[in-house]
Amino acid sequence: MLSAALLALSAFAADPWSRPEHLRAVTPPPTLWSDLSAARLPIRLWWDGAGAVEVQALRRGRWRSLSEDALPGWVSRPLPVGTPLRVRREGGRWSAPVTAPAWVSPAELAILASPGGTVLAGDVGQVVSDGHQAIASTLGGGVILAQPGKAGVTSLTRWDGLPDDRVIALDERDGQLLVGTAQGAALFQDEVVVEVWDDVLPDPYVQAVLIDDDAGLWVGTYQGLALHRTGQLDTVLAPWSVFSLSADNDGGVWVGYEGLRRLDSSGSPVQPELPAIKVFGSVVSGEDVWVASEDQGVKLLSDGQLVAVPEYPTSETYSLTLSPYGPWAAAGRQGLAGPNGLRITRLDGLPSSTAWAVASQGTGLWVGTNAGLSWVQLDEDGSAREIRSPRLSRWPADRSASALLLREGGAFVAGDYGVWSIGMPHDDAADLIVAADPPVLSLLAVEDDVWAIGRSAVRLNADGDLHRVGLRKRPDAAAAWAGTVWIGDERGLFRYEAQRDDFVQMAELPDVSVLASDEHALWAVGKGGVVFRVVFGAVRPYAQTQHALALSSDGEQVCVGTLNGLERLQVSDGAVTDLLEGRDEGVAIPAVAHDGRGGCWFAAEDGTVGRIRSDGSIASSQLPDDAWPTAMVIDGADAVWVLTERGSWRVRL
């Protein structure tokens, strides 16, 4: 059995000056809307190994001691945001300084949007049970700990030592928890992180993990398989993706990797090797191996041959477990598939029609779906007697958003699911949430009214009255300008006229994909990436750029995000300037926003979020996720919200 002491020694030996490895700083998840703009916050430090360290903070140009006996997970008093910290073991050298990231993550925003005890992300990719509780991975919401009969769950996130909140895989054994994330693997011992592996792995994106009492720790990644034992990590398979790992009765491991293959405890291949099957899960039962594959469904490997299993799915299965009533499979859009043709789907009470993972616990099943986690209590005949699902955050970490409207005390958020709120953006916010017609493209403020633009246009005024305006077609773009709402689609440009209570076409401008406004004009992107300017109802072509994805104008200059970088249009003469001077060539910029001070914020497809100030200086931060940005919203003088296809961030620079 691996021990925390052994792991601590290996981490200690990794640096000749005894500097702690993987030192990382995090701030606490916000619990109040005001926490987002706090000037001072506590900082928590994590590092590999055990033993106390001295902690110093850089204040007013001097390093000042905060603690002389801090242990991993130590939390400081509130410090100014951006304060650098460093640590030193007794007799060792100081670490390189670290600062807490300049962003609030999707998981932390999910905590803010919902009461405690909720599941922070919908996609639950893997579930294991220690006989007492479920331990589940979520793609964006960290690790979930849940117990049957309890409504609330506990979540482990970056605050608890994870290198990333995007968790893909996990395994548990006798108090140890091995977690695979999008930025490395982490080992917990008695709920404390003792070691992290990232750049030493074949790839930091970890897709499968296994704790083996005899062999050590198996870590399957996007680009191969590594084995960690006696303080050493070796790559045993490369370079292809590892999708699943399960222990063999003889001390080896079954690996879903370019088919299904078996390795002994040293990582050497053992027959049989089965190509041409994409295995996402396997379970050893006696001499046989049950296999869950995406392309062939549930199979049984017996005497070296793959055999179809009657009444189980023949495609799209991702996980298997052995219950007292027989094997159960998580079969994607087919729900749960069990013995004797039993099926459990959304019609039976699962929160979603898509099941990704399943694990047996006693006479019940834990099920991971794309809408959270469920406990299924089985009846004596193996059918579902009762299904209970912990609440999912109102704004899950892995849910995309198309628009955000900041108000005093909170914000409205919109997307394919409709409209939600954070904090208290309006006394009657709940009414707009119910009335909005999803999917919602845009949220707009026109004087004291809030508009939600989707399949219809819904207006909420200051008195809490609702009004709905029908739309002939769902728009592709929307903006507020000149005291009313404008929308655009493939037919042209339309304006809401209160007297008619309808949207009236103002121009036959083909393929309007982007709308933005300033005090003097409305700006639009039409067919072929042409930028148009609308003033007093007159529409004229203004500039031809490389295909424009986003616009933001302050009246003097228009910041344009394109498929090939960031440009600026000078309103006075139409001159086009490459703002990043070629450093962004070939990089799409799908979201931009003017800062109101002559500068421009931008979000790139590679996760870069930056700000070009009016004096030409640039500040930037790198998000750990490279999801496609969908919108950007300024929040005060030094912060911006970045909405993406896989979650939303608040960045402070």
C-alpha distance (Angstrom), angle and dihedral (degrees) to the residues before:
residue distance angle dihedral
M1 . . .
L2 3.81 . .
S3 3.78 114.3 .
A4 3.77 134.8 -153.0
A5 3.83 88.8 -122.9
L6 3.80 92.3 57.0
L7 3.78 91.1 48.6
A8 3.79 91.1 48.1
L9 3.80 90.8 53.5
S10 3.81 92.1 50.1
A11 3.80 90.8 50.9
F12 3.81 90.7 47.7
A13 3.81 92.0 53.2
A14 3.79 94.3 49.5
D15 3.83 93.2 80.4
P16 3.84 121.2 48.0
W17 3.84 91.6 -146.8
S18 3.83 93.7 48.7
R19 3.80 93.5 -114.1
P20 3.82 112.0 161.0
E21 3.79 114.3 -106.1
H22 3.81 125.4 -128.0
L23 3.78 94.8 15.9
R24 3.81 107.2 -175.5
A25 3.78 134.8 172.9
V26 3.81 126.8 -150.7
T27 3.79 135.9 176.7
P28 3.83 121.2 -137.1
P29 3.81 119.8 -90.2
P30 3.81 110.2 -97.5
T31 3.79 116.0 -104.6
L32 3.82 97.3 179.0
W33 3.80 130.4 44.2
S34 3.81 89.0 -120.3
D35 3.82 90.9 58.8
L36 3.80 89.1 73.7
S37 3.80 91.4 68.8
A38 3.81 98.8 35.6
A39 3.81 113.4 139.4
R40 3.82 92.4 -152.1
L41 3.80 128.6 39.1
P42 3.82 136.9 168.1
I43 3.80 114.4 -103.2
R44 3.79 124.3 -144.9
L45 3.80 121.9 -154.6
W46 3.79 128.2 -152.8
W47 3.80 129.8 -178.2
D48 3.80 139.3 159.1
G49 3.77 121.7 -84.5
A50 3.78 135.5 15.7
G51 3.79 133.1 -81.2
A52 3.78 133.1 81.9
V53 3.81 125.1 -75.7
E54 3.78 136.9 -169.5
V55 3.81 114.6 -113.1
Q56 3.80 124.9 -153.1
A57 3.81 131.9 -176.9
L58 3.80 127.2 -154.3
R59 3.81 107.7 -122.3
R60 3.80 124.9 169.0
G61 3.79 91.8 -16.3
R62 3.83 95.8 -50.4
W63 3.79 132.5 96.7
R64 3.80 109.5 -122.3
S65 3.82 125.7 -169.3
L66 3.81 116.9 -115.6
S67 3.81 99.9 171.7
E68 3.81 138.7 -0.9
D69 3.80 98.1 -164.1
A70 3.81 107.1 37.6
L71 3.80 119.5 156.1
P72 3.84 126.5 -157.6
G73 3.80 108.1 -68.8
W74 3.81 92.9 33.7
V75 3.83 113.8 161.2
S76 3.80 123.5 -149.9
R77 3.77 128.8 -145.9
P78 3.84 113.2 -96.1
L79 3.81 109.1 -63.1
P80 3.81 132.1 -177.0
V81 3.80 110.8 -81.1
G82 3.80 109.7 -96.1
T83 3.82 96.4 27.4
P84 3.86 111.5 156.5
L85 3.82 117.2 -131.1
R86 3.78 133.4 -170.0
V87 3.82 134.9 -174.0
R88 3.81 137.3 -153.2
R89 3.77 134.2 -168.2
E90 3.78 118.3 -138.7
G91 3.79 107.9 -79.6
G92 3.81 92.5 7.8
R93 3.78 136.2 101.6
W94 3.77 128.5 -95.8
S95 3.76 117.8 -90.1
A96 3.78 122.3 -122.2
P97 3.84 109.9 -85.3
V98 3.81 117.7 -94.5
T99 3.78 132.0 -165.4
A100 3.77 129.7 -163.7
P101 3.83 112.5 -98.6
A102 3.78 115.8 -87.5
W103 3.78 92.4 -124.7
V104 3.79 143.3 72.9
S105 3.80 107.9 -130.3
P106 3.83 128.4 -132.7
A107 3.81 89.8 -107.5
E108 3.79 91.2 53.8
L109 3.80 90.9 48.7
A110 3.82 88.6 50.1
I111 3.81 88.2 56.1
L112 3.81 90.5 50.3
A113 3.81 92.6 49.0
S114 3.81 95.4 53.6
P115 3.80 141.2 35.4
G116 3.79 119.9 -94.9
G117 3.77 122.0 -76.3
T118 3.80 97.3 41.1
V119 3.81 127.1 130.3
L120 3.81 105.4 -104.6
A121 3.81 100.4 -151.8
G122 3.79 133.2 30.0
D123 3.80 102.3 -140.7
V124 3.82 108.0 81.1
G125 3.79 106.1 -174.3
Q126 3.81 105.5 177.5
V127 3.81 136.1 14.1
V128 3.81 130.7 -168.2
S129 3.79 129.6 174.7
D130 3.80 128.6 -145.8
G131 3.82 90.0 -162.1
H132 3.79 91.7 -97.4
Q133 3.79 105.1 53.8
A134 3.78 143.3 3.2
I135 3.79 120.5 -104.7
A136 3.80 111.1 -161.5
S137 3.79 137.0 179.5
T138 3.80 121.3 -134.1
L139 3.78 128.0 -165.9
G140 3.79 98.3 -121.0
G141 3.80 104.2 -5.7
G142 3.80 101.7 74.1
V143 3.82 122.8 -129.0
I144 3.82 123.1 -24.1
L145 3.82 124.2 -145.9
A146 3.83 112.0 -165.3
Q147 3.79 137.8 167.6
P148 3.83 129.2 -157.2
G149 3.79 112.2 -98.1
K150 3.81 94.9 17.4
A151 3.80 116.4 110.8
G152 3.80 96.2 -157.4
V153 3.79 129.2 64.4
T154 3.80 134.9 -158.2
S155 3.79 119.3 -125.7
L156 3.80 127.9 -155.5
T157 3.81 112.9 -154.0
R158 3.81 139.7 156.1
W159 3.80 86.8 -63.6
D160 3.82 87.1 64.0
G161 3.81 93.7 49.9
L162 3.81 104.7 -86.8
P163 3.81 113.5 144.4
D164 3.83 88.9 -137.5
D165 3.81 137.8 6.7
R166 3.81 90.9 -133.1
V167 3.81 100.2 91.8
I168 3.79 118.2 -176.7
A169 3.80 105.3 168.6
L170 3.81 142.9 12.6
D171 3.79 144.0 172.5
E172 3.82 132.4 -167.1
R173 3.79 131.6 -154.5
D174 3.83 129.3 165.9
G175 3.80 97.4 -30.8
Q176 3.79 95.2 -36.0
L177 3.78 120.5 112.1
L178 3.81 121.2 -168.9
V179 3.80 112.9 -163.5
G180 3.80 127.4 -167.5
T181 3.82 115.1 -154.8
A182 3.79 138.1 172.0
Q183 3.81 88.9 -96.0
G184 3.77 104.0 40.1
A185 3.80 143.4 -57.7
A186 3.80 125.7 -67.2
L187 3.80 130.1 -163.2
F188 3.81 119.0 -147.9
Q189 3.81 120.0 -161.9
D190 3.82 112.4 -167.7
E191 3.84 89.8 -17.3
V192 3.83 94.4 -51.5
V193 3.82 121.8 109.4
V194 3.82 108.7 -122.5
E195 3.81 102.9 170.7
V196 3.79 141.7 11.9
W197 3.81 128.8 -162.5
D198 3.79 122.3 -164.2
D199 3.82 123.5 132.2
V200 3.83 92.3 29.6
L201 3.80 89.6 63.3
P202 3.82 122.7 87.0
D203 3.82 84.3 -108.3
P204 3.83 130.5 -5.6
Y205 3.83 91.8 -130.3
V206 3.83 99.7 92.6
Q207 3.82 116.3 -160.7
A208 3.84 104.4 169.8
V209 3.81 135.5 20.2
L210 3.81 136.1 -177.6
I211 3.81 134.0 -174.3
D212 3.81 109.5 -146.4
D213 3.81 118.8 -172.4
D214 3.79 92.1 -149.4
A215 3.80 106.5 30.7
G216 3.81 102.4 34.3
L217 3.80 129.0 -128.2
W218 3.80 120.9 -15.0
V219 3.81 116.1 -157.1
G220 3.81 118.4 -172.1
T221 3.79 116.0 -164.6
Y222 3.78 141.7 179.7
Q223 3.81 88.4 -91.3
G224 3.80 106.4 32.7
L225 3.81 149.2 -44.7
A226 3.81 127.8 -70.2
L227 3.82 130.2 -167.3
H228 3.82 120.6 -152.9
R229 3.80 117.6 -161.8
T230 3.83 136.7 148.6
G231 3.79 90.9 1.8
Q232 3.81 95.4 -53.3
L233 3.78 129.9 105.2
D234 3.83 120.8 -154.8
T235 3.80 131.7 -179.5
V236 3.81 108.1 -126.6
L237 3.83 100.4 172.0
A238 3.81 128.1 31.8
P239 2.92 151.5 -142.4
W240 3.80 109.3 -14.6
S241 3.79 131.1 80.6
V242 3.80 122.3 -80.2
F243 3.80 110.8 -146.6
S244 3.81 102.9 174.7
L245 3.82 144.1 11.5
S246 3.80 129.5 -166.2
A247 3.80 132.0 170.6
D248 3.80 120.0 -106.2
N249 3.81 121.2 -140.7
D250 3.81 90.7 -120.1
G251 3.79 96.2 57.5
G252 3.78 98.0 -91.7
V253 3.78 132.7 101.2
W254 3.80 138.3 -113.1
V255 3.79 111.0 -134.4
G256 3.79 128.4 -160.6
Y257 3.81 95.8 -145.4
E258 3.79 124.1 132.3
G259 3.78 85.6 -22.5
L260 3.80 122.7 -30.9
R261 3.78 122.4 -45.9
R262 3.78 137.5 167.9
L263 3.81 125.6 -133.3
D264 3.80 128.2 -170.5
S265 3.81 122.6 -127.0
S266 3.81 91.1 -82.7
G267 3.80 93.5 52.9
S268 3.80 96.3 -104.8
P269 3.82 117.7 139.2
V270 3.81 119.7 -102.9
Q271 3.79 126.1 -170.0
P272 2.96 136.2 -72.1
E273 3.81 105.4 62.1
L274 3.79 115.7 178.5
P275 3.80 117.4 -164.8
A276 3.82 129.4 -171.8
I277 3.80 98.3 46.6
K278 3.80 125.9 100.9
V279 3.81 104.7 -140.9
F280 3.81 118.5 -164.4
G281 3.80 97.0 168.1
S282 3.79 141.8 9.7
V283 3.81 137.1 -178.8
V284 3.80 126.6 -162.4
S285 3.80 115.1 -135.9
G286 3.80 114.2 177.2
E287 3.79 107.5 -57.9
D288 3.79 93.3 -18.6
V289 3.79 133.4 80.5
W290 3.80 122.6 -146.0
V291 3.80 110.9 -147.4
A292 3.82 130.9 -159.2
S293 3.80 111.5 -160.9
E294 3.77 133.5 175.5
D295 3.79 95.6 -139.0
Q296 3.83 103.1 35.0
G297 3.80 103.8 26.5
V298 3.81 120.0 -144.3
K299 3.80 116.0 1.2
L300 3.78 135.2 171.7
L301 3.81 119.2 -138.3
S302 3.77 105.7 -149.9
D303 3.82 126.1 161.9
G304 3.79 89.4 -8.6
Q305 3.81 94.4 -55.5
L306 3.80 130.0 108.6
V307 3.81 109.6 -129.8
A308 3.80 127.4 -170.4
V309 3.81 114.7 -119.2
P310 3.83 114.3 -137.6
E311 3.83 117.9 -120.6
Y312 3.82 93.6 15.5
P313 3.83 123.1 107.1
T314 3.79 117.6 -84.0
S315 3.82 94.1 -150.9
E316 3.81 143.9 21.1
T317 3.80 103.5 36.0
Y318 3.79 120.7 147.9
S319 3.81 109.4 172.6
L320 3.82 141.2 22.0
T321 3.80 136.3 -161.5
L322 3.82 135.1 177.0
S323 3.81 113.3 -128.3
P324 3.83 127.8 -178.3
Y325 3.83 86.1 -98.7
G326 3.81 96.5 49.7
P327 3.82 138.8 -84.2
W328 3.81 121.6 -27.5
A329 3.79 125.2 -163.5
A330 3.80 131.5 -158.8
A331 3.78 98.8 -133.9
G332 3.80 105.4 -174.5
R333 3.79 111.6 -128.1
Q334 3.81 89.7 4.5
G335 3.80 91.2 66.9
L336 3.81 118.5 -144.2
A337 3.80 120.0 -12.0
G338 3.79 119.4 -160.9
P339 3.81 142.4 169.6
N340 3.80 121.1 -51.5
G341 3.79 91.7 19.0
L342 3.82 95.3 -61.8
R343 3.79 115.0 164.4
I344 3.82 131.3 -169.2
T345 3.80 115.8 -168.9
R346 3.77 141.9 155.1
L347 3.80 88.3 -75.6
D348 3.82 87.5 64.7
G349 3.80 93.1 51.2
L350 3.81 108.0 -82.6
P351 3.83 109.8 143.6
S352 3.81 91.6 -124.4
S353 3.76 141.7 23.5
T354 3.83 90.5 -125.8
A355 3.83 120.2 76.5
W356 3.82 117.8 -169.1
A357 3.82 104.0 169.7
V358 3.79 143.0 19.1
A359 3.82 135.0 -173.3
S360 3.79 131.0 178.5
Q361 3.81 123.0 -127.2
G362 3.78 117.7 174.9
T363 3.80 108.1 -53.8
G364 3.79 94.0 -19.1
L365 3.77 142.6 69.0
W366 3.79 134.0 -129.0
V367 3.78 111.1 -144.6
G368 3.79 127.6 -163.6
T369 3.81 115.6 -155.4
N370 3.80 136.9 168.3
A371 3.82 88.0 -96.9
G372 3.79 100.9 48.8
L373 3.81 141.2 -76.8
S374 3.83 129.1 -43.7
W375 3.78 137.9 -168.4
V376 3.82 113.7 -142.9
Q377 3.79 116.6 -164.9
L378 3.81 108.8 -154.7
D379 3.80 124.4 -142.6
E380 3.81 124.1 -135.0
D381 3.80 91.3 -89.4
G382 3.83 91.0 51.8
S383 3.80 95.8 -105.0
A384 3.81 124.0 127.0
R385 3.80 112.6 -86.4
E386 3.80 97.2 173.0
I387 3.81 136.9 2.7
R388 3.80 123.4 -162.1
S389 3.79 126.4 179.3
P390 3.82 126.6 -167.9
R391 3.79 112.7 -126.4
L392 3.79 118.1 -86.6
S393 3.81 118.5 -135.7
R394 3.80 113.3 -93.8
W395 3.81 86.7 -124.2
P396 3.83 105.4 31.7
A397 3.78 116.9 -153.6
D398 3.81 93.2 -121.3
R399 3.80 95.9 47.9
S400 3.79 119.1 108.1
A401 3.79 121.3 -129.8
S402 3.78 128.1 -156.8
A403 3.81 100.1 -169.5
L404 3.78 143.0 14.6
L405 3.81 126.4 -168.2
L406 3.80 116.2 -163.6
R407 3.80 117.8 -147.1
E408 3.79 133.6 170.4
G409 3.79 106.3 -73.8
G410 3.80 98.1 10.7
A411 3.77 148.6 -15.0
F412 3.79 143.5 -98.0
V413 3.82 115.6 -129.2
A414 3.81 125.4 -163.2
G415 3.77 139.0 -170.9
D416 3.79 144.5 125.7
Y417 3.82 89.0 -44.6
G418 3.82 94.6 56.3
V419 3.82 126.0 -112.7
W420 3.82 131.0 -27.1
S421 3.78 133.3 172.6
I422 3.79 137.1 -135.5
G423 3.78 118.6 -155.7
M424 3.82 113.5 -18.5
P425 3.83 110.0 -47.3
H426 3.83 93.3 160.1
D427 3.80 136.1 6.2
D428 3.81 88.7 -122.4
A429 3.81 98.0 38.0
A430 3.82 91.1 129.9
D431 3.81 90.5 62.4
L432 3.82 93.0 57.6
I433 3.80 90.1 46.5
V434 3.80 90.3 56.4
A435 3.82 95.8 40.8
A436 3.82 99.9 46.2
D437 3.79 113.2 106.1
P438 3.86 109.2 -136.2
P439 2.90 139.8 -103.0
V440 3.82 90.2 54.6
L441 3.80 116.5 -162.1
S442 3.79 102.7 -177.6
L443 3.81 145.6 11.0
L444 3.80 116.1 -151.0
A445 3.80 136.8 -177.4
V446 3.82 115.6 -145.7
E447 3.80 107.9 179.6
D448 3.85 102.9 -57.4
D449 3.81 95.3 -18.7
V450 3.80 126.6 98.2
W451 3.82 117.0 -149.5
A452 3.82 126.3 -162.4
I453 3.81 110.1 -162.5
G454 3.80 117.3 -159.9
R455 3.79 132.5 108.4
S456 3.78 83.4 -20.7
A457 3.81 133.9 12.6
V458 3.81 113.5 -110.0
R459 3.81 121.4 -169.7
L460 3.82 126.1 -160.8
N461 3.82 114.3 -168.7
A462 3.79 129.4 -157.6
D463 3.82 91.9 -93.8
G464 3.81 91.8 55.4
D465 3.82 96.1 -105.9
L466 3.81 117.0 146.4
H467 3.79 127.7 -146.1
R468 3.80 128.0 -178.8
V469 3.81 125.5 -154.4
G470 3.80 117.8 -165.7
L471 3.81 119.4 -129.2
R472 3.79 125.3 -152.9
K473 3.78 91.1 -147.7
R474 3.79 134.7 13.0
P475 3.83 105.4 -102.9
D476 3.79 125.9 -124.1
A477 3.82 95.2 -148.0
A478 3.81 139.3 15.4
A479 3.80 138.0 -174.3
A480 3.80 140.9 168.6
W481 3.81 116.5 -121.2
A482 3.80 138.5 150.1
G483 3.79 92.8 9.1
T484 3.80 97.5 -55.6
V485 3.82 144.5 69.3
W486 3.81 124.1 -89.4
I487 3.80 125.6 -165.4
G488 3.79 133.8 -175.0
D489 3.79 137.2 -162.5
E490 3.81 139.9 153.0
R491 3.84 90.5 -62.4
G492 3.78 98.6 54.3
L493 3.80 145.6 -94.8
F494 3.84 123.5 -30.6
R495 3.83 134.5 -171.8
Y496 3.79 128.8 -157.7
E497 3.81 112.2 -119.4
A498 3.79 113.9 -165.3
Q499 3.82 95.2 -155.6
R500 3.80 91.1 59.1
D501 3.81 93.2 32.2
D502 3.78 87.1 -138.8
F503 3.79 143.4 96.5
V504 3.80 110.8 -99.5
Q505 3.78 123.3 -159.5
M506 3.80 112.4 -112.3
A507 3.80 100.8 176.7
E508 3.80 139.3 7.0
L509 3.76 90.9 -125.6
P510 3.82 107.2 158.8
D511 3.79 122.9 -129.9
V512 3.79 102.0 -1.9
S513 3.81 103.8 -165.8
V514 3.83 103.2 161.7
L515 3.82 133.4 34.2
A516 3.80 127.9 -176.3
S517 3.80 134.6 160.7
D518 3.78 144.0 -157.5
E519 3.80 132.4 -176.1
H520 3.80 93.1 -78.9
A521 3.81 108.6 31.2
L522 3.78 150.0 14.6
W523 3.79 116.5 -121.4
A524 3.80 125.6 -153.8
V525 3.78 138.8 -179.3
G526 3.78 113.0 -141.8
K527 3.77 138.2 175.7
G528 3.79 115.1 -29.8
G529 3.81 94.0 14.8
V530 3.80 94.6 -72.6
V531 3.82 113.8 158.8
F532 3.82 114.5 -137.7
R533 3.81 129.8 -165.4
V534 3.80 120.7 -147.7
V535 3.82 118.6 -159.6
F536 3.82 123.9 166.5
G537 3.78 90.4 -15.9
A538 3.83 94.3 -52.8
V539 3.80 114.4 123.9
R540 3.78 119.6 -160.0
P541 3.82 134.8 165.9
Y542 3.77 109.2 -104.9
A543 3.81 108.5 178.0
Q544 3.77 143.2 -11.9
T545 3.80 112.5 -132.9
Q546 3.74 134.1 167.1
H547 3.79 103.8 -76.2
A548 3.82 104.6 -51.4
L549 3.81 116.8 -135.2
A550 3.82 100.9 173.5
L551 3.82 139.9 12.2
S552 3.79 135.8 -163.5
S553 3.81 125.4 173.8
D554 3.81 135.2 -170.4
G555 3.79 93.6 -172.7
E556 3.80 95.3 -98.6
Q557 3.78 100.9 55.4
V558 3.78 136.3 15.8
C559 3.79 118.6 -141.2
V560 3.83 109.7 -147.4
G561 3.79 125.7 -165.7
T562 3.79 111.2 -158.0
L563 3.80 139.9 177.6
N564 3.78 87.8 -96.6
G565 3.79 106.2 38.5
L566 3.79 144.6 -64.4
E567 3.81 124.8 -42.2
R568 3.79 137.5 177.7
L569 3.80 126.0 -144.1
Q570 3.79 115.6 -155.6
V571 3.81 106.7 -139.5
S572 3.81 94.9 -151.2
D573 3.82 97.0 58.5
G574 3.82 106.9 4.0
A575 3.81 93.0 -116.2
V576 3.83 114.5 164.3
T577 3.82 119.4 -140.8
D578 3.80 129.3 -173.3
L579 3.80 99.7 -130.7
L580 3.81 96.3 -163.4
E581 3.81 94.3 41.5
G582 3.79 96.1 -126.3
R583 3.81 96.7 -47.2
D584 3.80 88.8 112.0
E585 3.80 96.5 49.2
G586 3.79 111.0 144.7
V587 3.82 92.9 10.2
A588 3.80 118.5 114.5
I589 3.84 117.5 -132.7
P590 3.84 105.2 -159.9
A591 3.83 97.5 170.7
V592 3.83 133.5 43.4
A593 3.80 136.5 163.5
H594 3.80 133.9 -177.3
D595 3.78 114.7 -123.6
G596 3.83 95.5 -144.6
R597 3.80 90.8 -116.5
G598 3.79 100.7 80.8
G599 3.80 93.4 -84.5
C600 3.78 135.3 105.3
W601 3.80 136.0 -135.1
F602 3.81 119.7 -151.6
A603 3.82 138.7 -176.0
A604 3.81 119.9 -155.4
E605 3.79 131.7 -156.5
D606 3.84 90.9 -111.6
G607 3.83 93.4 61.7
T608 3.81 97.1 -97.3
V609 3.81 114.1 142.9
G610 3.79 114.3 -171.7
R611 3.75 146.1 165.4
I612 3.81 127.3 -145.4
R613 3.78 108.7 -159.3
S614 3.80 124.6 -148.8
D615 3.82 90.3 -100.2
G616 3.81 90.9 57.0
S617 3.81 96.4 -107.2
I618 3.80 116.3 137.6
A619 3.80 131.4 -145.3
S620 3.80 121.8 -178.1
S621 3.77 144.8 171.5
Q622 3.79 130.8 -159.6
L623 3.79 117.6 -131.8
P624 3.82 115.0 -147.8
D625 3.82 89.2 -127.2
D626 3.81 125.2 67.8
A627 3.82 96.2 -161.0
W628 3.82 117.1 147.3
P629 3.85 110.4 -91.5
T630 3.80 114.9 -125.6
A631 3.82 101.4 -176.0
M632 3.79 144.5 -7.1
V633 3.82 126.6 -146.7
I634 3.80 126.1 -171.1
D635 3.82 115.3 -128.0
G636 3.79 110.8 -170.7
A637 3.78 127.3 -49.0
D638 3.79 99.9 -45.9
A639 3.81 109.5 22.0
V640 3.78 139.1 72.1
W641 3.80 136.7 -175.9
V642 3.80 116.2 -130.4
L643 3.80 115.0 -161.7
T644 3.80 115.4 -162.3
E645 3.79 139.8 175.4
R646 3.83 91.1 -100.3
G647 3.77 103.3 38.6
S648 3.79 141.8 -44.8
W649 3.80 133.7 -90.0
R650 3.79 137.4 -164.6
V651 3.80 111.1 -145.4
R652 3.80 125.5 -165.5
L653 3.82 119.2 -164.6
